[in-house]
Amino acid sequence: MNIAANPVVEADQTVYLKDYQIPSFLVDAVDLNIQVFADYTRVTAKLKMQRQSAGDLVLLGRDLSLESIILNGTPLTSDAYQLDTEQLVIQNAPEQVMLETVVLIHPESNTQLEGLYQAADDLFVTQNEPEGFRKITFYPDRPDVLSVFTTRVEADKKFPVLLANGNLIEKGDAGEGRHYAIWQDPTKKPAYLFACVIGDLAVLKDSYVTSEGRNVALEIYAEEKDIPKCHIAMQALKHSMRWDEEHYGLPYDLDIYMIVATSAFNMGAMENKGLNIFNTSCVLADEEYTTDAAIMRVQSVIAHEYFHNWTGNRITCRDWFQLCLKEGLTVFRDQSFSEDLQSAAVQRIDDVAVLKAHQFPEDSGPLSHPPRPDHFVEINNFYTATVYEKGAEINRMMATLLGKEKFRAGTDEYFKRHDGQAVTVEDWVAALSAGSGVDLSAFLTWYNQPGTPKLEAKGEYDADAQSYTLSFKQSLKAHAKYPNLKAVPMPVALALFDAATGEQLVLNSDSLFENGVKDGVYLFDQAEASIVFKNVTAQPVVSLLRNFSAPVDLEFNYSDQDLAFLLQHETNGFNQWQAAQTLLENILLKDHNAQVYLDAISSPHLLPQLVNTDPLLASRLLDVPSEGYLASRIDADYNPLVIQAKREALLNAVAQACKGFWKNIDQELQAPAEFSQAMGVRALKNIALAMMVRQGDESAFDLAYDKFKSTGNMSERLGALKVLVWNDAPQAEKALIDFYLRFKGEALAMDQWFMIQAAHPKAEAQSIAYLTSHPDYDLAVPNRIRAVSGGLNANPVNTWSFGVEHFVNLAQYLDEKNPIVGSRLLQVLSRWYTLAEPQRSHVKAQLEALQPLVKSKNVTETLSTMLSVA
């Protein structure tokens, strides 16, 4: 039997990238007949196959009851094939194969939310990435087997909606109160992109005419009551389609594009060809029911899944080790799209904040892995921030180095070469290099190494020579599984500022050319290097890693005064934020004096000027690193209480330093009609309200309660509710009851109700027990689980005390019911080994006690990796 890139293996086995072999058989065409009944579903699959290489005919299948199998017109008896719990093997199969199988499956009892499952009483949906299709029928379920799918869906007429990939070619009556629909997708695709939906849903319809003149029907399916909340998603879809044409020359290729929203979905969304299935949290958006951040996320995820049509669907992955190929590139594309929705600086701040909060800690812990892993036990465990966010940063670095025109030439070459193919990271980099004329092969090292590189830089000014020298050195933390770590290319964006005037220096073009700096970017691709700037008449202040031009941990001999200078004088908002964050880390982790920061942030030249021009940026400059992020910067003897106390003291000091500012913001700043500006005003007003409480302003609770009652905007309502609940205000209980009664029929709003209470800084075990025993808490709905668990994890003091038991028990329960979610929630505890004693030993004991109680590959692999730390 050939070793596939993604075979199902026993829990103690590992799959390696180096063992990849091409499949023995390809599938030219697939005819599916999916008949849904009350207590079972019958799936008939007809596969037209041809041999590609020597080996057995291997079809993967899990939880399938085989009724019959016919090979080239001849029914097979059980002695003609081998069947176990994971695969069906036919030896000595002919060169050309017509294979028909009939299986029974049980979506009505499928709690793992993979394959075909019943998401609600009136809804069946699929989720097949990465290996769910094998739970629908026997198939060579690997991404390098691409085929044309024709799908007949049949069900009772109480399910009026029958959808599948592609274009609708026929529908009709099936007798006995049943009906059918036949869909055909003319584009070859792997099985993980197959989708079907059977249900009773309402639909929002629109249309779009592509740059090629194709009239595309656009349809978003949701519950009837939620259709009014789908308009923002529809506009985002049309914006995405136009954006992809304008920026990449990529028009849509089918006659219809459909989105289906369901709350019973493990992921955010899935890019199935022409029929995207979304978590409701990534479709439904309305200022009354969802926050500004949620609205931005909806627009971003709509774009992400649409962009996959070309970067993931038309060109897909050869194997699952290449997951970062489609996800990293598509995240980079959706981030670029989102820069049109708010200021580019704020978008970059938000993207880097996510990277540092999630990917950097992953890189520094036992779950560290390269963007393209070279081995895995359970591929679902590698849908990680490293694959997505770090993968996006690698693409951003190459785009930065090339510039817009050359990057577009490279992507054009990629689509020209590989449309309709399953490819590798090497194929992507080779096409980008060929199209742009720039050799980017050195960037492959980024894909193959774990860890966040450290970039050490030093600046020295020579007054006599009037020169400024920057010295660079890079290193990576040793990794037992990757002993031969190499230097990586780092585009280092930089600028020099006049320390006296705050003006950015215009550098001599000759010196730019001589030291390798081009358009403000220096490509540092060695272990050590230096560059010299000439004709610099005074000691400058240097801004390094502008716009976070490489995903590295920068160490530079900045003084706190230099950072405060950059906070006030940098010409790009992201760079201001980065300076502030570095200064805050010095204060919170290195015990630097906070006064330099307080003086800078309260300067009349900073926030008061930004409030009217870019209130959203002003709100971001008030970000203080979270306790969770600060914890990720500590490798040993971490005491959550100490970090919490330092952070609280700093926030209190900020509240006092800007004392008159907060009430003025609350009373005088009005939200304009334009969304991104209004979003910034609301963010600032929420911060101001929280700061007024820290000042001891007795009117703050009344202001918060009045705003809570009067506003029609969810961001304002939740901002006020947090102030009341997290400070145990006299009005807190009334506000919680009011919110519940007002929104009890709105699942996404209720998720926020659960999250706010779970995130109470002084929550106790009883608080979480109350929420998890509440009638509206549902362990079958991932969104509700994440609401409570995410809220709890917002406070590391709580997570590492009573929260450990919550996450361990949840992982044990979900190990059988929904191991994908169980594994991901358990990863919250991955940096247990950094804790100070006795917490460290206490948590380790709880994790070790869990080991014999779990069986799924998802949870077992995650737990074993977490406990592998010495």
C-alpha positions in Angstrom: 0.0 0.0 0.0 1.3 3.5 -0.9 2.1 5.8 2.0 -0.3 8.7 1.6 0.4 12.2 2.8 -2.6 12.0 5.1 -3.5 8.4 5.9 -5.3 7.6 9.1 -2.9 6.1 11.6 -3.0 4.6 15.1 -2.6 7.1 17.9 1.1 6.1 18.5 2.1 6.5 14.8 3.5 9.5 13.1 3.0 10.6 9.5 6.1 12.2 7.9 6.3 14.6 5.0 9.4 12.8 3.7 7.3 9.7 3.1 4.9 11.3 0.6 4.1 9.3 -2.5 1.7 10.0 -5.3 -1.7 8.2 -5.0 -2.1 4.8 -6.8 -5.4 5.9 -8.4 -6.8 9.2 -9.5 -10.6 9.9 -9.6 -11.8 11.5 -12.9 -15.4 11.9 -11.8 -17.6 11.3 -8.8 -21.4 10.8 -8.8 -22.9 11.0 -5.3 -26.4 10.2 -4.3 -27.1 11.3 -0.7 -30.5 10.3 0.7 -31.3 11.6 4.1 -33.8 9.8 6.3 -34.9 10.3 9.9 -32.6 7.8 11.5 -29.9 7.1 8.8 -28.5 8.4 5.6 -27.7 6.3 2.5 -24.8 7.4 0.3 -24.2 5.9 -3.1 -20.9 6.8 -4.6 -19.8 6.0 -8.2 -16.1 6.7 -8.8 -14.5 6.7 -12.3 -10.9 6.0 -11.5 -7.6 5.4 -13.3 -4.3 4.0 -12.1 -1.5 6.5 -11.7 1.2 4.2 -10.0 1.7 0.7 -8.8 -0.2 -0.3 -5.6 -3.5 -1.4 -4.2 -6.7 0.6 -4.6 -7.1 2.2 -1.2 -10.3 3.9 -0.1 -10.5 5.6 3.2 -13.6 5.3 5.3 -14.6 5.8 8.9 -17.8 5.1 10.8 -19.4 3.7 7.6 -21.7 0.7 7.3 -21.0 -0.9 3.9 -24.1 -2.3 2.1 -22.6 -3.2 -1.3 -19.6 -2.7 -3.6 -19.5 -3.1 -7.4 -16.3 -3.1 -9.4 -16.6 -2.6 -13.2 -20.1 -4.0 -13.1 -19.4 -7.0 -10.9 -20.6 -7.1 -7.3 -17.8 -8.0 -4.9 -18.0 -10.4 -2.0 -16.2 -9.9 1.2 -13.3 -12.1 0.2 -12.5 -9.8 -2.7 -11.5 -6.9 -0.5 -10.1 -6.0 2.9 -12.1 -3.8 5.2 -11.3 -2.4 8.6 -12.3 0.6 10.7 -10.3 3.0 8.6 -10.0 1.8 5.0 -11.2 -0.5 2.2 -8.5 -2.1 0.1 -8.9 -3.8 -3.2 -5.8 -5.7 -4.4 -4.9 -6.3 -8.1 -7.4 -3.7 -9.3 -7.4 -3.1 -13.1 -6.0 0.1 -14.7 -9.5 1.6 -15.3 -12.0 1.3 -12.5 -15.7 2.1 -12.2 -16.5 1.6 -8.5 -19.9 1.9 -6.9 -20.3 1.7 -3.1 -23.4 2.0 -1.0 -23.0 2.9 2.7 -25.1 3.9 5.6 -24.1 6.8 7.9 -25.7 8.4 11.0 -25.4 12.2 10.8 -28.2 12.5 13.4 -25.9 11.1 16.1 -22.6 12.7 14.8 -21.4 15.0 17.7 -17.9 15.5 16.3 -19.2 17.9 13.7 -17.1 16.3 10.9 -18.4 14.7 7.7 -22.2 15.0 7.4 -23.9 15.9 10.7 -27.2 17.2 12.0 -26.5 20.7 13.1 -30.1 21.4 14.3 -33.5 19.7 14.1 -34.0 21.3 10.7 -30.5 21.4 9.3 -27.8 18.9 8.1 -24.4 20.3 7.0 -21.0 19.0 6.1 -17.5 19.8 7.3 -14.8 17.8 5.4 -11.6 19.7 6.0 -9.2 18.0 6.5 -10.4 14.4 6.7 -14.2 14.5 7.1 -15.2 13.2 3.7 -14.2 9.7 4.7 -17.0 9.8 7.2 -19.5 10.2 4.3 -18.3 7.5 1.8 -15.3 5.4 0.9 -12.9 7.6 -1.1 -9.1 8.3 -1.6 -9.6 11.2 0.9 -6.4 13.2 0.3 -6.0 16.7 -1.2 -3.9 15.6 -4.2 -6.9 13.6 -5.6 -8.9 16.1 -7.6 -12.2 15.2 -9.3 -15.4 16.6 -10.9 -18.3 16.1 -8.5 -21.9 15.6 -9.4 -24.2 15.4 -6.4 -27.8 14.3 -6.0 -29.3 15.3 -2.6 -32.6 13.8 -1.6 -34.6 14.5 1.6 -38.1 14.9 3.0 -39.9 18.1 1.8 -39.8 19.5 5.3 -36.2 20.3 4.3 -36.9 22.7 1.4 -33.2 23.7 1.0 -31.0 21.1 -0.9 -27.6 22.5 -1.7 -24.3 21.2 -2.9 -21.2 22.5 -4.7 -21.3 24.0 -8.2 -24.3 24.9 -10.4 -27.8 23.5 -10.0 -28.7 21.4 -13.0 -31.9 19.7 -12.0 -34.5 19.4 -9.2 -37.8 17.7 -8.7 -40.1 15.4 -6.8 -38.8 12.1 -5.5 -42.2 10.7 -4.4 -43.5 9.8 -0.9 -43.2 13.4 0.3 -39.6 13.7 -0.8 -37.7 15.8 -3.3 -34.2 16.0 -4.8 -31.7 18.4 -6.3 -28.7 17.7 -8.6 -25.6 19.9 -8.5 -22.5 19.7 -10.7 -19.2 21.4 -9.9 -17.3 21.7 -13.3 -14.0 22.5 -11.5 -11.9 19.6 -10.2 -11.5 19.7 -6.5 -10.3 17.5 -3.6 -12.9 15.8 -1.4 -12.2 18.1 1.5 -13.9 20.9 -0.5 -17.1 18.9 -1.0 -20.2 20.3 0.8 -23.9 19.7 1.0 -26.7 21.3 3.1 -30.1 19.9 3.7 -32.4 22.1 5.8 -35.1 24.6 6.4 -33.5 28.0 6.0 -34.4 31.5 4.7 -32.2 33.1 2.1 -30.9 36.6 1.3 -30.4 37.0 -2.4 -28.3 39.5 -4.5 -26.1 39.3 -7.6 -22.8 40.4 -8.9 -21.4 40.9 -12.4 -17.8 39.9 -12.7 -15.1 41.6 -14.8 -15.7 39.0 -17.4 -19.4 39.7 -17.6 -20.6 36.6 -15.7 -23.8 37.3 -13.7 -23.4 35.5 -10.4 -26.3 34.8 -8.1 -25.3 35.5 -4.5 -27.2 33.7 -1.7 -26.8 33.7 2.1 -28.8 31.1 4.0 -29.7 31.5 7.7 -32.6 31.3 10.1 -35.5 33.6 9.1 -34.9 35.8 12.1 -31.3 36.3 11.2 -31.7 37.3 7.6 -31.7 41.1 8.5 -28.2 40.5 10.0 -26.8 39.1 6.7 -26.7 42.4 4.8 -23.2 43.4 6.0 -21.9 40.0 5.0 -23.5 40.3 1.5 -21.9 43.7 1.0 -18.5 42.3 2.2 -18.9 39.5 -0.3 -19.4 41.8 -3.2 -16.6 44.0 -2.0 -14.3 41.0 -1.8 -15.2 39.9 -5.4 -14.4 43.3 -6.8 -11.2 43.6 -4.7 -9.9 40.3 -5.9 -10.4 41.3 -9.5 -8.7 44.7 -9.0 -5.7 43.5 -7.0 -5.1 40.0 -8.4 -7.0 39.8 -11.6 -9.1 36.9 -10.3 -12.8 36.8 -11.3 -15.3 34.3 -9.9 -15.9 31.2 -12.0 -19.3 29.7 -11.2 -22.9 31.0 -11.7 -23.8 31.0 -8.0 -22.0 31.6 -4.7 -23.7 30.5 -1.6 -23.0 30.9 2.2 -24.8 28.9 4.9 -24.7 30.0 8.5 -24.9 27.5 11.4 -23.9 27.8 15.1 -23.0 24.1 15.3 -19.6 24.5 13.6 -16.1 23.8 15.0 -14.4 26.3 12.7 -14.9 29.9 11.8 -15.9 29.1 8.2 -15.1 26.7 5.4 -14.3 27.6 1.8 -16.1 24.7 0.1 -16.3 25.4 -3.7 -19.3 27.7 -4.3 -21.0 26.7 -1.1 -19.3 28.1 2.0 -20.4 26.9 5.4 -19.9 29.5 8.1 -20.1 29.7 11.8 -22.9 32.2 12.6 -20.4 34.3 14.4 -18.7 35.0 11.1 -21.8 35.8 9.1 -24.3 37.6 11.3 -23.5 41.3 11.9 -25.7 44.1 13.1 -24.7 47.0 15.4 -27.6 46.2 17.7 -26.7 42.6 18.2 -22.9 42.3 17.5 -19.9 44.4 18.4 -17.8 46.5 16.1 -15.0 43.9 16.4 -17.4 41.2 15.4 -18.6 43.2 12.4 -15.0 43.7 11.3 -14.4 40.0 11.7 -17.4 39.1 9.6 -16.1 41.2 6.7 -12.6 39.8 7.1 -13.8 36.1 7.2 -16.2 36.6 4.3 -13.3 37.9 2.3 -11.0 35.1 3.5 -13.2 32.3 2.4 -14.0 34.0 -0.9 -10.3 34.5 -1.6 -9.8 30.8 -1.1 -11.6 30.3 -4.4 -8.3 30.8 -6.1 -5.8 30.4 -3.2 -7.0 27.0 -1.9 -9.6 25.8 -4.3 -8.5 26.4 -7.9 -5.0 25.8 -6.6 -5.0 23.5 -3.6 -2.5 21.7 -1.4 -0.7 18.6 -2.5 -0.8 17.2 1.1 -1.8 18.5 4.5 1.8 19.4 5.4 1.3 22.3 2.9 -1.6 23.7 4.8 0.2 27.0 5.3 0.4 27.4 1.5 -3.3 28.1 1.2 -4.0 29.5 4.6 -1.0 31.8 5.0 -1.4 33.3 1.6 -5.2 33.7 2.1 -4.8 35.3 5.5 -2.3 37.8 4.0 -4.8 38.6 1.3 -7.7 39.1 3.7 -5.5 41.3 5.9 -4.7 43.4 2.9 -8.4 43.6 2.1 -9.2 44.7 5.6 -6.9 47.6 5.3 -9.6 49.1 3.1 -12.1 48.8 5.9 -10.2 50.8 8.5 -6.9 52.6 8.6 -4.0 50.5 7.4 -2.1 51.3 10.6 -4.9 50.1 12.9 -5.4 46.9 10.8 -1.7 46.2 11.1 -1.8 46.8 14.8 -4.7 44.4 15.2 -3.0 41.7 13.1 0.3 42.0 15.0 -1.6 42.0 18.3 -3.1 38.7 17.3 0.2 37.3 16.2 1.9 38.3 19.5 -0.9 37.1 21.6 -1.3 33.7 20.0 1.5 32.7 17.7 4.5 34.0 19.7 3.5 32.0 22.7 2.9 28.9 20.5 6.4 29.3 19.1 7.9 29.5 22.6 6.2 26.5 24.1 6.0 22.7 23.6 3.5 23.1 20.7 6.0 24.9 18.6 6.3 23.7 15.1 7.3 25.1 11.6 4.7 26.8 9.5 5.0 23.7 7.4 5.4 20.8 9.8 7.4 17.8 8.8 5.4 15.3 10.9 2.1 14.9 12.7 -0.2 12.4 14.3 -3.5 14.3 14.0 -3.6 17.0 11.3 -6.5 18.8 13.0 -4.0 19.8 15.7 -2.1 21.9 13.2 -4.8 24.4 12.4 -2.7 26.8 14.4 -1.7 30.4 14.6 1.7 29.3 13.3 0.2 28.0 10.1 -2.2 30.9 9.6 -0.7 34.0 11.1 3.0 33.2 10.8 2.2 31.8 7.3 0.7 35.2 6.4 3.8 37.0 7.7 6.1 35.0 5.5 4.0 36.1 2.5 4.0 39.7 3.8 7.8 39.6 4.0 8.1 38.5 0.4 5.6 41.1 -0.8 7.4 43.8 1.2 10.7 42.9 -0.5 9.2 42.7 -4.0 6.9 45.7 -3.9 3.4 45.8 -5.4 4.2 45.4 -9.1 6.7 42.6 -8.8 4.5 40.7 -6.2 1.5 41.0 -8.6 3.7 39.6 -11.4 4.7 36.7 -9.2 1.2 35.9 -8.2 0.1 36.1 -11.9 2.7 33.5 -12.7 1.5 31.3 -9.8 -2.0 31.2 -11.1 -0.9 30.7 -14.7 1.3 27.7 -13.8 -0.8 25.9 -11.3 -4.5 26.5 -11.8 -6.3 23.2 -11.3 -3.3 21.6 -9.5 -2.4 20.4 -6.0 1.0 22.0 -5.2 3.6 22.6 -2.5 5.2 25.6 -0.8 8.2 25.1 -3.2 5.9 25.6 -6.2 4.5 28.8 -4.7 8.0 30.3 -4.0 9.3 29.2 -7.4 6.4 30.8 -9.3 6.7 34.0 -7.2 10.4 34.1 -8.0 10.0 33.5 -11.7 7.2 36.0 -12.1 9.0 38.7 -10.1 12.5 38.1 -11.4 13.7 37.9 -7.8 15.1 34.7 -6.2 13.0 34.1 -3.1 14.2 30.6 -2.4 15.9 31.6 0.9 12.4 32.3 2.3 11.7 28.5 2.3 13.8 28.3 5.5 11.0 30.2 7.2 8.5 27.5 6.3 10.7 24.7 7.7 11.9 25.9 11.1 10.0 26.4 14.4 10.4 29.2 16.8 10.4 33.0 16.7 13.8 34.3 15.6 15.5 36.8 17.8 16.8 39.9 16.1 19.5 41.7 18.2 20.4 45.2 16.9 22.8 47.8 18.2 23.1 51.4 17.0 26.3 53.5 17.3 26.8 57.1 16.3 30.2 58.4 15.3 30.1 62.2 15.6 33.5 62.7 14.0 32.7 60.7 10.9 29.0 61.8 11.0 27.9 58.3 10.5 25.4 56.0 12.2 26.1 52.2 12.3 23.5 49.6 12.8 24.7 46.1 13.7 22.4 43.1 13.4 22.6 39.5 14.8 20.0 36.8 14.6 19.5 33.6 16.5 16.9 30.9 17.2 16.3 29.0 20.4 17.6 25.5 20.2 15.0 22.9 19.4 15.7 19.2 20.0 13.7 18.0 16.9 15.3 20.6 14.6 19.1 20.6 15.4 20.2 22.4 12.2 18.5 25.8 12.4 19.6 28.3 9.8 19.6 32.1 9.4 16.5 33.4 7.7 16.0 36.4 5.5 14.5 39.3 7.4 13.3 42.5 5.7 14.0 45.1 8.3 12.1 48.3 7.6 13.7 51.3 9.3 13.9 55.1 9.5 16.1 57.7 11.2 14.6 60.7 13.0 16.1 63.9 14.1 16.1 63.8 17.9 15.8 67.6 18.2 13.0 68.3 15.8 11.2 64.9 15.5 11.5 65.1 11.7 12.3 61.9 9.6 15.7 62.2 8.0 16.0 62.2 4.2 19.0 60.0 3.6 21.5 60.4 0.8 20.7 58.0 -2.1 24.3 56.9 -2.4 24.5 55.8 1.1 21.2 54.0 0.7 22.6 52.1 -2.2 25.9 51.3 -0.6 24.4 49.9 2.6 21.7 47.8 0.9 18.8 49.8 2.2 16.2 50.2 -0.6 12.9 52.1 -0.1 13.5 52.1 3.7 14.0 48.3 3.9 17.2 46.4 4.6 17.3 42.6 3.8 19.2 41.0 6.7 19.8 37.4 5.6 23.0 36.5 7.5 23.9 35.5 11.0 25.5 38.9 11.6 25.8 42.1 9.5 26.3 45.9 9.8 25.1 48.8 7.8 26.4 52.4 7.9 24.5 55.6 7.2 26.7 58.5 6.2 26.2 62.3 6.5 24.2 62.0 9.7 24.9 65.3 11.4 23.6 64.4 14.9 22.7 61.4 17.0 19.5 60.1 15.5 16.6 58.1 16.9 16.1 54.9 14.8 12.8 53.2 14.2 13.3 49.5 13.5 11.0 46.8 12.2 8.6 49.4 11.0 5.1 48.0 10.2 6.5 44.8 11.8 8.3 44.0 8.6 9.4 40.6 9.9 7.8 38.3 12.6 10.8 38.4 15.0 11.5 39.3 18.6 13.5 42.5 18.4 16.1 43.4 21.0 17.5 46.9 20.5 19.3 49.2 22.9 16.4 51.7 23.1 16.3 54.0 26.0 12.8 54.6 27.5 13.2 58.2 26.3 13.8 57.0 22.7 10.6 54.9 22.8 8.6 57.8 24.2 10.0 59.9 21.4 8.9 57.4 18.8 5.5 57.2 20.4 5.0 60.9 19.9 6.9 61.5 16.6 6.8 58.4 14.4 4.9 59.1 11.2 3.1 55.7 11.1 0.5 54.7 13.6 1.6 51.1 13.8 5.1 52.3 14.7 3.8 54.5 17.4 1.9 51.6 18.9 4.9 49.3 18.7 7.0 51.9 20.5 4.4 52.1 23.2 4.2 48.3 23.6 7.9 48.0 24.0 8.0 50.7 26.6 5.1 49.1 28.5 6.9 45.7 28.4 10.0 47.5 30.0 7.8 48.8 32.7 5.8 45.6 33.4 8.5 43.0 32.9 11.7 44.8 33.7 10.5 47.2 36.4 11.4 50.4 34.5 10.0 53.6 35.8 6.5 54.3 34.4 6.8 58.1 34.4 8.3 58.3 30.9 5.4 56.5 29.5 2.8 58.4 31.5 4.4 61.8 30.4 4.3 60.7 26.8 0.7 59.3 26.8 -0.6 62.4 28.5 1.2 64.8 26.2 -1.1 67.4 24.6 0.6 66.6 21.3 -0.6 63.0 21.2 -4.1 61.8 22.2 -6.0 65.1 22.1 -4.9 65.6 18.4 -5.6 62.0 17.4 -9.1 61.9 19.0 -10.6 64.0 16.2 -8.4 62.7 13.3 -8.1 59.0 14.0 -10.0 58.0 17.2 -9.5 54.3 16.5 -5.7 54.7 16.4 -6.0 56.8 19.6 -7.8 53.9 21.3 -5.1 51.4 20.2 -2.3 53.6 21.6 -4.0 53.1 25.0 -3.5 49.4 24.7 -1.7 47.8 27.7 -0.3 44.3 27.0 -2.7 41.7 28.4 -1.7 39.5 31.4 -1.7 36.5 29.0 0.7 38.2 26.6 3.0 39.2 29.4 2.9 35.7 30.7 4.1 34.4 27.3 7.2 36.5 27.7 8.2 34.8 30.9 9.9 31.4 30.6 10.3 30.4 34.2 8.9 31.2 37.7 5.9 32.9 36.3 3.6 34.2 39.1 0.2 35.3 37.7 -0.6 37.4 40.8 2.6 39.5 40.5 1.9 40.3 36.8 -1.7 41.1 37.6 -0.7 43.5 40.4 1.9 45.3 38.2 -0.6 45.7 35.3 -3.4 47.0 37.6 -1.0 49.5 39.2 0.0 50.8 35.7 -3.6 51.1 34.5 -4.5 53.1 37.7 -1.5 55.3 37.0 -2.7 55.9 33.4 -6.2 56.8 34.7 -4.7 59.4 37.0 -2.2 60.8 34.5 -4.9 61.6 32.0 -7.4 62.6 34.6 -9.3 65.4 32.8 -9.2 63.6 29.5 -11.6 60.7 30.2 -14.6 62.7 31.2 -14.1 65.1 28.2 -14.1 62.1 25.9 -17.2 60.6 27.4 -19.2 63.9 27.3 -17.9 65.6 24.2 -16.9 63.0 21.6 -19.8 62.1 19.3 -19.8 59.1 16.9 -19.9 60.1 13.3 -21.8 58.2 10.6 -18.7 56.7 9.0 -18.2 53.2 10.5 -14.5 53.1 11.2 -14.5 56.6 12.7 -17.6 55.7 14.8 -15.9 52.5 15.9 -12.9 54.5 17.1 -15.1 56.9 19.1 -17.0 54.0 20.7 -13.7 52.3 21.6 -12.4 55.5 23.2 -15.6 56.2 25.1 -15.5 52.6 26.5 -11.9 53.1 27.7 -12.8 56.5 29.2 -15.6 54.9 31.2 -13.4 52.2 32.6 -10.7 54.8 33.4 -13.2 57.0 35.2 -14.0 54.1 37.5 -10.3 53.6 38.2 -10.1 57.3 39.2 -12.8 56.7 41.7 -15.3 58.9 39.8 -18.6 58.3 41.7 -20.6 59.2 38.6 -19.1 56.5 36.4 -21.5 53.7 37.4 -24.5 55.9 36.8 -23.1 56.9 33.4 -22.4 53.3 32.5 -25.9 52.2 33.5 -27.6 55.0 31.6 -25.5 54.2 28.5 -26.3 50.5 28.9 -30.1 51.2 29.0 -30.2 53.8 26.3 -27.8 52.7 23.5 -28.8 50.7 20.5 -25.2 49.7 19.8 -23.8 46.4 21.1 -20.2 47.8 21.5 -21.4 50.6 23.7 -23.8 48.3 25.6 -21.1 45.7 26.3 -18.6 48.3 27.2 -21.0 49.7 29.9 -21.9 46.2 31.0 -18.2 45.2 31.6 -17.7 48.3 33.7 -20.7 47.4 35.8 -20.1 43.7 36.2 -16.3 43.7 36.5 -16.4 46.3 39.2 -19.4 44.8 41.1 -21.4 48.0 40.7 -24.7 48.2 42.4 -26.5 48.1 39.0 -24.6 45.0 37.8 -27.2 42.4 38.6 -30.0 44.5 37.1 -28.0 45.0 33.9 -27.3 41.3 33.5 -30.9 40.4 34.0 -32.0 43.1 31.5 -29.4 41.9 28.9 -30.6 38.3 29.3 -34.2 39.1 28.9 -33.5 41.4 25.9 -31.2 39.0 24.0 -32.1 35.5 25.2 -33.2 34.6 21.7 -30.0 35.9 20.1 -27.3 33.2 20.4 -24.3 35.5 19.6 -25.4 38.1 22.0 -25.9 35.5 24.7 -22.3 34.3 24.0 -21.2 37.7 25.1 -23.4 37.5 28.2 -21.7 34.3 29.2 -18.2 35.6 28.3 -18.5 38.8 30.3 -19.3 36.9 33.5 -16.7 34.3 32.9 -14.1 37.0 32.4 -14.8 38.8 35.7 -11.3 39.5 37.1 -12.5 38.2 40.5 -14.5 35.2 39.2 -14.4 32.1 41.3 -14.9 28.4 40.6 -18.5 28.8 41.7 -19.0 31.6 39.1 -17.9 29.2 36.3 -20.0 26.4 37.7 -23.0 28.6 37.6 -22.4 29.5 34.0 -21.7 25.9 32.9 -24.9 24.6 34.6 -27.0 27.4 33.2 -30.0 26.1 31.0 -28.6 28.1 28.1 -25.1 26.6 28.3 -24.8 23.9 25.6 -21.8 21.5 25.3 -23.0 20.6 21.8 -22.5 24.2 20.6 -18.8 25.2 20.2 -19.5 28.9 20.4 -21.0 28.6 23.8 -18.2 26.5 25.1 -15.7 29.0 23.8 -17.6 31.9 25.3 -17.2 30.6 28.9 -13.7 29.1 28.4 -12.4 32.2 26.5 -13.8 34.5 29.2 -12.2 32.4 31.9 -8.8 32.4 30.1 -8.8 36.2 29.9 -7.6 36.2 33.5 -4.5 34.0 34.0 -4.8 34.2 37.8 -8.1 32.4 37.5 -7.0 30.1 34.7 -4.0 28.8 36.7 -6.0 28.3 39.9 -9.5 26.8 39.6 -9.5 27.1 35.8 -7.1 24.2 35.3 -9.8 21.8 36.5 -12.3 23.4 34.1 -10.1 22.9 31.1 -9.0 19.4 32.0 -12.6 18.2 32.7 -13.7 19.8 29.4 -11.0 18.1 27.4 -11.9 14.7 29.0 -15.6 15.2 28.1 -14.9 16.4 24.6 -12.3 13.7 23.9 -15.2 11.5 22.7 -17.9 14.0 21.8 -15.8 16.6 19.9 -12.1 16.0 20.1 -11.1 18.9 17.8 -12.6 21.4 20.2 -11.3 19.4 23.2 -7.7 19.5 21.9 -7.8 23.2 21.2 -9.2 24.1 24.6 -6.6 22.0 26.3 -3.8 24.0 24.6 -4.7 26.9 26.9 -2.6 25.1 29.5 0.4 24.5 27.2 2.8 26.8 29.1 2.2 25.2 32.4 5.9 24.5 32.8 6.7 28.2 33.2 4.7 28.6 36.4 6.4 29.1 39.7 6.1 26.3 42.3 3.9 25.0 43.8 1.5 25.8 40.9 3.7 24.2 38.4 3.7 20.8 40.0 0.0 21.0 40.8 -0.9 21.7 37.1 1.5 19.0 35.9 -0.2 16.4 38.2 -3.6 17.3 36.8 -2.4 16.9 33.2 -0.7 13.6 34.0 -3.9 12.4 35.6 -5.8 13.2 32.4 -3.5 11.1 30.2 -5.0 7.6 30.8 -8.5 9.0 30.5 -8.4 10.2 26.9 -8.3 8.2 23.7 -8.7 10.5 20.7 -5.7 11.2 18.5 -6.5 15.0 18.8 -6.4 15.2 22.6 -3.8 12.5 23.1 -1.2 14.1 20.8 -1.7 17.6 22.3 -1.5 16.3 25.8 1.6 14.2 25.1 3.4 17.1 23.5 2.5 19.4 26.4 3.9 17.0 28.9 7.1 16.4 26.9 8.6 19.5 28.4 11.3 18.6 30.9 
